Amino acid sequence: MLGTIVRIIACLPPFLQGNIPESLIDALYHHPVCRKNTSVELQSVVDKESSGVPDKMSRDQFNSLFESFRQKYISWERYFKLFMSKIADGVSFSHRWVEETRSELENSIELRCIFRYMDDSDSESCYDFLLKLLNTAEKYCSAESFGNREECLNSTVDWITERKRWIVDSPRHYSYECLQNVLDAMHDVAKQELGFLYVNNPPKLICEIAGDRLKVDGGFADVQLRIANERNRQTGDNVIIRIVDDETGIYETLQAESSPLRRVKSGEDIYCTERIKIKQEIKSFDIHVNISYEYRGEDGKGLSDTWTGGLPVFCVEAQEVGFEKLENPYSEYTETAAVNNRDMVFGRNELLNDIVTLLKGSKNNPLKRKALLLYGQKRTGKSTVLLHLEDDIRSDIPDAIIVKIGDLSSVPTGKGRFEAFFYSNVF
């Protein structure tokens, strides 16, 4: 390595003018003398290998060159330590803090220089890993859903914990001396933000009976319950659902044990069925439901809560449940496609009036609109509108000439065949 340094110096005399090359910096930096803030040991090596130093470079010139690099490296190191200290003292998961910190990390010349000549493991920790944390913090600031924000914070805490363990097991100079303080600060802030997130967004469970009628068969009924959690809420863990016996004796539950533990995530719902025995002949009553669940509070501590409520039901016997067949009043128009009875046309008068108005134009410029396109999905009423449009046009524009071309889907295709059809039917 030392012979390489001497050869680099011999080949690059312009560096004596203050322009230090990357190759020389790299070679000098990896020599331990740089870390000792002195050029004495390096100079003693040069003395021993004086044959490798050209005559035109004196010892004073070499000392000057080395000292110039050492001073620059010291200034880069000082800037880096101040930067890391500033991060540790001012961590805040806000858009402004993340953008300012990331901008300085990526664009500062001093930081770019020192990262370039750090040990690879140090550089990966102090630059790549720190940038990864800042990008995750930016995602947290931009996330709208509870789940995405929680994931960003939990990932940050897990990554930092793993990185701190790596630093202790395989210590590197700058990671051990500077990065640990930054990681401690970011870890504390992430845990704090996570606590605020949990406190401000506890689960909010809603329970209702699926369907509007309860089918009773031989005095027994299966009650299907729907339990939902509002969006942007914590997950409700260890959810236990139980129908409580009615105190007035209208019904009793048949399930000896509570339902199994469940989870209700943010914006999701679950269903469960509980069987009851109805003991009184009554059509309408309330079913009392008890739902207990757990969630996280500040500092991740486990909390629990209970939802209770009475859900109204209307009972029908199994044989009463059936369907009534309804006749479709529009079935007779299936073949003709268009509804020719104006009394059976609903919600199209405004459209018809608008078309006629556009065709009429103004008094000074009648028929200003020369082409209109009516389009829509199949069986939405296009043919019906065209059918009744003719009557409306004749009523509002007595001198209008209406030409019916017919169904173009049946027009023969091929060269000249469409033109022949058009002229024969129109003219």
GIJO-V524918 format. One record per backbone hydrogen bond with DSSP energy under -0.5 kcal/mol. NH is the residue of the N-H (numbers start at 1). CO is the residue of the C=O. E is the energy in kcal/mol with one decimal. If there is no record, write none. Layout:
BEGIN
NH_CO_E / NH_CO_E
END
This chain:
BEGIN
5_1_-1.9 / 6_2_-2.1 / 7_3_-2.2 / 8_4_-2.6 / 9_5_-2.4 / 10_6_-2.2 / 11_7_-1.8 / 12_8_-1.1 / 15_12_-1.4 / 16_13_-1.9 / 17_14_-1.9 / 18_15_-1.9 / 19_14_-0.7 / 20_18_-0.9 / 21_19_-0.5 / 25_21_-2.4 / 26_22_-2.9 / 27_23_-2.1 / 28_24_-3.2 / 29_25_-3.2 / 30_26_-1.8 / 31_28_-1.2 / 34_28_-0.5 / 34_31_-1.6 / 35_32_-0.7 / 36_32_-0.7 / 36_33_-1.1 / 37_34_-1.0 / 38_33_-1.2 / 43_39_-2.4 / 44_40_-2.1 / 45_41_-1.7 / 46_42_-2.1 / 47_43_-2.3 / 48_44_-1.6 / 49_45_-1.7 / 50_47_-1.1 / 52_49_-2.3 / 53_50_-1.5 / 54_52_-0.5 / 57_54_-1.5 / 58_56_-0.7 / 62_58_-2.3 / 63_59_-2.8 / 64_60_-2.3 / 65_61_-2.4 / 66_62_-2.8 / 67_63_-2.6 / 68_64_-2.1 / 69_65_-1.9 / 70_66_-2.5 / 71_67_-2.4 / 72_68_-1.9 / 73_69_-2.8 / 74_70_-2.4 / 75_71_-2.0 / 76_72_-2.3 / 77_73_-2.7 / 78_74_-2.4 / 79_75_-2.2 / 80_76_-2.5 / 81_77_-2.4 / 82_78_-2.2 / 83_79_-2.4 / 84_80_-2.5 / 85_81_-2.2 / 86_82_-2.3 / 87_83_-2.0 / 88_84_-2.3 / 89_85_-1.9 / 90_86_-1.2 / 90_87_-0.6 / 94_92_-2.6 / 98_94_-2.4 / 99_95_-2.6 / 100_96_-2.6 / 101_97_-2.5 / 102_98_-2.6 / 103_99_-2.3 / 104_100_-2.0 / 105_101_-2.3 / 106_102_-2.2 / 107_103_-2.0 / 108_104_-2.0 / 112_108_-2.2 / 113_109_-2.2 / 114_110_-2.1 / 115_111_-2.5 / 116_112_-1.4 / 117_113_-1.0 / 118_115_-0.8 / 123_119_-3.0 / 124_120_-2.4 / 125_121_-1.9 / 126_122_-3.2 / 127_123_-2.1 / 128_123_-1.0 / 129_124_-2.6 / 130_125_-0.7 / 131_127_-2.7 / 132_128_-1.9 / 133_129_-1.9 / 134_130_-2.1 / 135_131_-2.4 / 136_132_-1.9 / 137_133_-2.2 / 138_134_-2.0 / 139_135_-1.9 / 140_136_-2.1 / 141_137_-2.0 / 142_138_-1.8 / 143_139_-1.7 / 149_145_-1.9 / 150_146_-2.7 / 151_147_-2.2 / 152_148_-2.1 / 153_149_-2.0 / 154_150_-2.6 / 155_151_-2.4 / 156_152_-2.1 / 157_153_-2.3 / 158_154_-2.4 / 159_155_-2.7 / 160_156_-2.3 / 161_157_-2.2 / 162_158_-2.2 / 163_159_-2.6 / 164_160_-2.6 / 165_161_-1.6 / 166_162_-1.8 / 167_163_-2.3 / 168_164_-1.8 / 169_165_-2.2 / 170_166_-2.9 / 171_168_-0.5 / 176_172_-2.8 / 177_173_-2.1 / 178_174_-2.7 / 179_174_-1.7 / 180_175_-1.3 / 182_178_-1.0 / 183_179_-2.6 / 184_180_-2.5 / 185_181_-2.0 / 186_182_-2.6 / 187_183_-2.5 / 188_184_-2.2 / 189_185_-2.2 / 190_186_-2.5 / 191_187_-2.2 / 192_188_-2.1 / 193_189_-2.9 / 194_190_-2.2 / 195_191_-2.1 / 196_192_-2.3 / 197_193_-2.4 / 198_194_-2.2 / 199_195_-2.6 / 200_196_-2.5 / 201_197_-0.8 / 206_228_-2.7 / 208_226_-1.9 / 210_224_-2.4 / 214_314_-3.1 / 215_213_-0.6 / 216_214_-0.5 / 216_316_-3.1 / 217_220_-3.0 / 220_217_-1.2 / 221_276_-2.1 / 222_215_-0.5 / 223_221_-0.6 / 223_274_-3.5 / 224_222_-0.7 / 225_223_-0.6 / 225_272_-3.2 / 226_208_-3.1 / 227_225_-0.5 / 227_270_-2.7 / 228_206_-2.8 / 228_226_-0.5 / 229_268_-2.4 / 230_204_-1.7 / 233_230_-0.5 / 234_201_-2.1 / 236_264_-2.7 / 237_235_-0.8 / 237_294_-2.9 / 239_262_-3.2 / 240_292_-2.6 / 242_290_-2.2 / 244_242_-0.5 / 244_288_-2.8 / 246_251_-1.2 / 249_246_-1.3 / 252_277_-1.8 / 254_275_-2.1 / 256_254_-0.7 / 259_241_-1.2 / 262_239_-1.1 / 264_236_-2.1 / 265_263_-0.5 / 267_229_-0.8 / 267_230_-1.0 / 268_265_-1.9 / 270_227_-2.6 / 272_225_-1.9 / 274_223_-2.7 / 276_221_-2.7 / 277_252_-2.8 / 278_219_-2.9 / 278_276_-0.5 / 279_250_-2.6 / 279_277_-0.6 / 280_250_-1.2 / 282_280_-1.7 / 285_313_-1.5 / 287_311_-2.8 / 288_244_-0.5 / 288_286_-0.5 / 289_287_-0.5 / 289_309_-2.7 / 290_242_-3.2 / 291_307_-3.2 / 292_240_-2.1 / 293_305_-2.4 / 294_237_-2.9 / 295_303_-2.4 / 297_301_-3.4 / 300_297_-1.7 / 301_298_-1.4 / 303_295_-3.4 / 305_293_-2.4 / 307_291_-3.7 / 309_289_-1.7 / 311_287_-2.9 / 311_309_-0.5 / 312_310_-0.6 / 313_285_-2.7 / 315_283_-3.6 / 316_214_-2.2 / 318_216_-1.9 / 320_317_-1.3 / 321_317_-0.8 / 321_318_-0.8 / 322_320_-0.5 / 325_323_-0.5 / 329_327_-0.7 / 331_328_-1.8 / 333_330_-1.5 / 334_331_-1.5 / 337_333_-1.9 / 338_336_-2.0 / 340_338_-0.9 / 342_340_-0.8 / 344_341_-1.8 / 345_342_-1.5 / 346_344_-0.6 / 352_348_-2.4 / 353_349_-2.5 / 354_350_-2.1 / 355_351_-2.1 / 356_352_-2.1 / 357_353_-2.2 / 358_354_-2.2 / 359_355_-2.1 / 360_356_-2.2 / 361_357_-1.7 / 362_365_-1.1 / 367_359_-0.6 / 367_360_-1.0 / 368_365_-0.6 / 369_358_-0.9 / 370_368_-0.9 / 375_373_-0.6 / 380_377_-1.0 / 385_381_-2.1 / 386_382_-2.3 / 387_383_-2.2 / 388_384_-2.0 / 389_385_-1.7 / 390_386_-1.2 / 391_387_-0.6 / 392_388_-1.7 / 393_389_-2.7 / 394_390_-2.3 / 395_391_-1.7 / 396_392_-2.0 / 397_393_-3.4 / 400_397_-1.9 / 402_400_-0.6 / 403_401_-0.5 / 405_403_-0.7 / 408_406_-0.8 / 410_407_-1.3 / 411_408_-1.4 / 417_414_-1.2 / 418_414_-0.9 / 420_416_-1.8 / 421_417_-2.0 / 422_418_-2.8 / 423_419_-2.6 / 424_420_-2.1 / 425_421_-1.8 / 426_422_-2.4 / 427_423_-1.6
END
